[in-house]
Amino acid sequence: MKKSISSLDLNLLLCLQLLMQERSVTKAAKRMNVTPSAASKSLSKLRSWFGDPLFVNTPLGLTPTPLMISMEHPLAEWMQMSNLLLDKPHNETPHGLKFELVAESPLMMIMFNSLSQQIYQRYPQATIKVRNWDYDALDAITRGEVDIGFTGRESHPRSREQLSLLPLSIDYEVLFSDLPWVWLREDHPALQEEWNLETFLRYPHISICWEQSDTWALDDVLQEVGHKRNIALSLPGFEQSLFMAAQPGHSLISTAPLYCQRYNQLHQLPLVARPLPFDEALREKLMVPFTLLWHKRNSHNPKIIWLRETLKALYKNLT
């Protein structure tokens, strides 16, 4: 027998969403600012209402049942609509709109001043919140926590970060594509040597953590030709890796997209760029499509459409 929504405490749906995200009663309770016991009682009520265990305890945490898996996207859409309804009195008043973005750095920082000026010019009372792109960013777009994402994906055939592997609920548009280059301090000893693969591999490398992986497509390409980098330092993103590569007293080198030249110029980092010492076929596997991503539910949202067009105009001449 179909149950009426009026018999369900809608506050429990937040608990359900957090349990799905965290796969842990304790972690979900922490995000709700309640005790694990309270979160456990909420899960019991949800199990009773849906007539399903919803989650099964395993050594790796809570594993969702088939019913729970089938409800994940409808639940995210429900929560998104709820947030829109709650925000409407605030967003539609003279206090202005809220813009929430998740973006890779330094990609966003290069144009952020221009972007913020355009937002404030059109929406004088707007508020802007920007968070760094990380492993949770796509889920945050799906959950409706951010309006739009801006990041690089990978082209390597074995990569899990290809555009073709994005969730079906995500729409996207490639703004530009770029190849990684090697960045060395302007007095780096490698600049006195012949620039080839042997030189590239001789020195210690700064790597970035791509999504949840300590390696990225560059390492896959090297593996294909029987080589491996000496990764001495791993950092969260390109901005940090460029900063460290520019510091004196070491021989570390970094690999980052060519667009970072603009960032280096803005911050006067003493770095010199060299192309990756690979043949063209291997370099093409490292092409990075820098992409705007948003949830399909927002494809006709006037605010998101304006934001997309504004970002496109800002970045069209970046490379």
C-alpha positions in Angstrom: 0.0 0.0 0.0 1.3 3.4 -1.0 2.2 5.6 1.9 1.3 9.3 2.2 4.2 11.7 2.3 2.4 13.4 5.2 3.3 10.5 7.4 7.0 11.0 6.9 9.0 13.5 8.9 10.8 15.3 6.0 13.7 16.1 8.3 14.6 12.5 8.0 15.3 12.9 4.3 18.4 15.1 5.2 19.6 12.2 7.4 19.0 9.8 4.5 21.0 11.9 2.1 23.9 12.4 4.5 24.0 8.6 5.2 24.2 8.0 1.5 27.1 10.5 1.1 29.1 9.4 4.2 28.2 5.7 4.4 28.7 6.1 8.1 26.2 6.9 10.9 28.9 8.6 12.9 30.0 10.9 10.1 26.4 11.7 9.1 25.6 12.6 12.7 28.6 14.9 12.8 27.4 16.8 9.8 23.9 17.1 11.3 25.3 18.2 14.7 23.5 15.4 16.5 24.7 12.3 18.4 25.3 9.0 16.6 22.5 7.6 18.7 20.1 10.2 17.3 21.2 9.5 13.7 20.8 5.8 14.3 17.2 6.3 15.6 16.5 8.4 12.4 17.8 5.5 10.3 15.5 3.1 12.1 12.5 5.4 11.4 13.5 5.5 7.7 13.8 1.8 7.5 10.4 1.4 9.1 8.7 3.9 6.7 10.3 2.5 3.5 10.0 -1.1 4.6 13.6 -1.7 3.6 17.0 -1.9 5.4 18.2 0.9 3.1 21.8 0.2 4.2 23.7 -2.9 5.2 26.6 -2.8 7.6 29.9 -4.1 6.1 33.5 -3.8 7.1 33.9 -0.9 4.7 30.9 1.0 6.1 27.2 1.2 5.1 26.4 -0.3 1.8 23.1 0.9 0.2 20.5 -1.6 -0.8 19.1 -1.6 -4.4 16.1 0.5 -3.2 18.4 3.1 -1.7 20.5 3.2 -4.8 17.4 3.8 -6.9 16.4 6.7 -4.7 19.7 8.5 -4.7 19.1 10.8 -7.6 15.4 11.5 -6.8 16.4 12.3 -3.3 19.1 14.7 -4.5 16.6 16.5 -6.7 14.1 16.7 -3.8 16.7 18.3 -1.6 17.7 20.7 -4.3 14.1 21.8 -4.8 13.7 22.2 -1.0 16.8 24.4 -0.9 15.5 26.5 -3.8 12.2 27.0 -2.0 14.0 27.9 1.3 16.4 30.3 -0.5 13.8 32.0 -2.6 12.8 34.7 0.0 16.4 35.6 0.3 17.5 35.3 -3.3 14.6 37.3 -4.7 14.9 40.2 -2.3 17.2 43.3 -2.8 19.9 41.4 -0.9 20.5 39.6 -4.2 21.4 36.2 -5.6 23.9 33.7 -4.2 26.5 32.4 -6.6 28.2 29.2 -5.5 31.0 27.8 -7.6 33.5 25.0 -7.3 36.6 25.4 -9.4 40.1 24.4 -10.0 42.9 26.7 -8.8 44.6 28.6 -10.4 42.1 28.4 -13.2 39.5 30.4 -11.2 41.9 32.8 -9.6 43.2 34.1 -13.0 39.8 35.5 -13.9 38.1 35.8 -10.5 38.5 39.5 -10.1 36.9 40.1 -13.6 34.1 37.5 -12.9 33.2 39.0 -9.5 33.1 42.5 -11.0 30.7 41.4 -13.7 28.5 39.6 -11.1 28.3 42.6 -8.9 27.7 44.9 -11.8 24.6 42.9 -12.8 23.6 41.9 -9.3 24.9 44.6 -6.9 23.8 42.7 -3.7 24.9 39.3 -4.8 27.0 37.0 -2.6 29.7 34.7 -4.1 31.1 31.5 -2.6 33.9 29.7 -4.2 35.3 26.3 -3.1 38.2 24.4 -4.5 37.5 21.5 -6.8 38.1 18.2 -5.0 36.9 14.6 -5.0 33.4 15.6 -3.8 32.8 18.4 -6.3 30.7 16.4 -8.8 28.5 15.1 -6.0 28.2 18.7 -4.7 26.8 19.7 -8.1 24.4 16.8 -8.1 23.3 17.6 -4.6 22.6 21.2 -5.6 25.2 22.7 -3.2 26.9 24.6 -6.0 25.7 26.2 -9.2 28.5 25.4 -11.5 31.8 23.7 -11.6 34.9 24.6 -13.6 37.8 22.1 -13.9 40.0 20.1 -16.2 39.2 16.5 -17.2 41.5 13.9 -18.7 41.8 12.5 -22.2 43.9 9.4 -21.6 41.9 6.2 -22.6 42.5 4.6 -19.2 41.5 7.7 -17.1 38.5 7.6 -14.9 38.2 11.4 -15.3 37.2 11.4 -19.0 34.2 13.5 -20.1 32.5 10.4 -21.4 32.4 9.0 -17.9 30.6 11.9 -16.2 27.3 11.1 -14.5 24.3 11.3 -16.8 22.8 14.0 -14.6 25.7 16.4 -15.5 25.7 18.7 -18.5 29.0 20.3 -19.6 30.7 22.5 -22.1 34.4 22.5 -22.9 35.7 26.1 -22.8 39.2 25.3 -24.0 41.8 22.5 -24.2 45.3 22.7 -23.0 48.5 20.5 -22.8 50.6 20.2 -19.7 54.1 21.7 -19.8 57.0 21.3 -17.5 57.7 24.2 -15.1 61.2 24.9 -13.7 62.7 27.6 -11.6 64.6 30.0 -13.9 68.0 29.0 -12.4 67.2 25.2 -12.5 70.2 23.1 -13.5 68.1 21.2 -16.0 67.9 24.3 -18.1 71.7 23.9 -18.7 71.2 20.4 -20.1 69.8 19.1 -23.4 66.0 19.0 -22.8 64.9 15.4 -23.4 63.1 12.5 -21.6 66.3 11.5 -19.7 66.7 15.0 -18.3 63.0 15.2 -17.4 63.2 12.0 -15.4 66.5 12.7 -13.7 65.1 15.3 -11.4 62.5 14.9 -8.5 59.0 15.8 -9.4 56.1 17.6 -7.8 52.8 15.8 -8.5 49.2 16.7 -7.9 46.5 14.6 -6.4 44.0 14.3 -9.2 40.6 13.7 -7.7 41.3 10.8 -5.2 44.4 9.5 -7.1 48.1 10.3 -6.3 48.9 10.0 -10.0 47.3 11.2 -13.2 47.5 10.7 -17.0 51.1 11.8 -17.2 52.1 8.8 -15.1 50.0 6.5 -17.3 51.7 7.7 -20.4 55.2 7.2 -18.8 54.2 3.7 -17.8 53.3 2.9 -21.4 56.8 3.7 -22.5 58.4 1.9 -19.6 59.3 4.9 -17.4 58.3 6.3 -14.0 58.7 9.7 -12.4 60.5 10.2 -9.1 57.6 11.9 -7.2 59.2 13.6 -4.2 56.3 15.8 -3.3 52.5 15.5 -3.8 50.2 18.6 -3.5 46.5 19.2 -3.8 46.6 21.2 -7.1 48.5 23.1 -9.8 48.7 26.4 -7.8 50.5 24.8 -4.9 52.8 22.9 -7.2 53.8 26.0 -9.2 54.5 27.9 -6.0 56.8 25.2 -4.7 58.6 24.8 -8.0 59.4 28.5 -7.9 61.1 28.3 -4.4 64.9 28.3 -4.2 67.1 25.6 -2.6 65.8 22.5 -4.4 65.7 20.9 -7.9 62.0 20.0 -7.9 60.1 20.4 -11.2 56.4 20.6 -11.8 54.0 19.7 -14.6 51.0 21.9 -15.1 48.8 23.2 -18.0 50.3 26.0 -20.3 47.5 28.4 -19.2 49.3 28.7 -15.9 51.7 31.0 -17.6 49.0 33.7 -17.0 48.9 32.9 -13.3 52.7 32.9 -13.1 52.9 36.4 -14.7 50.2 37.8 -12.4 52.2 36.6 -9.3 55.7 37.1 -10.8 56.8 33.5 -10.2 60.3 32.9 -11.6 59.4 29.9 -13.7 60.4 28.8 -17.2 58.2 26.4 -19.2 59.5 23.5 -21.4 57.3 21.1 -23.4 56.9 17.6 -22.3 59.7 15.6 -24.1 57.3 13.1 -25.7 56.3 12.6 -29.3 53.1 14.2 -30.4 50.9 11.0 -30.1 51.8 10.7 -26.4 51.3 14.4 -25.7 47.8 14.2 -27.3 46.8 11.6 -24.6 47.5 14.3 -22.0 45.2 17.0 -23.5 43.2 18.5 -20.8 39.7 19.8 -21.7 38.8 22.6 -19.3 35.1 22.3 -18.8 32.1 24.0 -17.2 29.8 21.5 -15.5 26.3 21.9 -14.1 23.3 19.7 -13.2 20.8 19.1 -16.0 18.0 20.5 -13.8 19.7 23.9 -14.1 20.1 23.9 -17.9 17.3 26.5 -18.3 18.0 28.4 -15.1 18.5 32.0 -16.1 21.1 32.6 -13.5 23.1 29.6 -14.5 22.8 30.5 -18.2 24.1 34.0 -17.6 27.0 32.6 -15.5 27.9 30.1 -18.2 28.0 32.8 -20.9 30.0 35.2 -18.7 32.6 32.5 -17.9 32.8 31.6 -21.6 33.4 35.2 -22.6 36.1 35.6 -19.9 38.1 32.5 -20.8 37.7 32.3 -24.6 41.1 34.0 -25.1 43.0 32.3 -22.3 45.2 30.0 -24.4 
